[in-house]
Amino acid sequence: MKPFKVDTQEHKISAINRTIRIKAETFDKINDLSEKTGVSFNKIINQCIEYALANMEEEEK
């Protein structure tokens, strides 16, 4: 699996508003990453979710 890398390019996406809860430690890590890269917190969250879904192992049935 290739390592996660923050995409810093501008992309327009359609979005749905949804409230989620995350651990404080996770929030802090993502917030720090946002400040270091200049990429919005929301965009990083979306990239993390897309990466996890694309690299998720299939369950055996």
Stockholm file with secondary structure:
# STOCKHOLM 1.0

chainA/1-61         MKPFKVDTQEHKISAINRTIRIKAETFDKINDLSEKTGVSFNKIINQCIEYALANMEEEEK
#=GR chainA/1-61 SS CCCCCCCCSCCCCCCCCCCCCCCHHHHHHHHHHHHHHCCCHHHHHHHHHHHHHHTCCCCCC
#=GC SS_cons        CCCCCCCCSCCCCCCCCCCCCCCHHHHHHHHHHHHHHCCCHHHHHHHHHHHHHHTCCCCCC
//
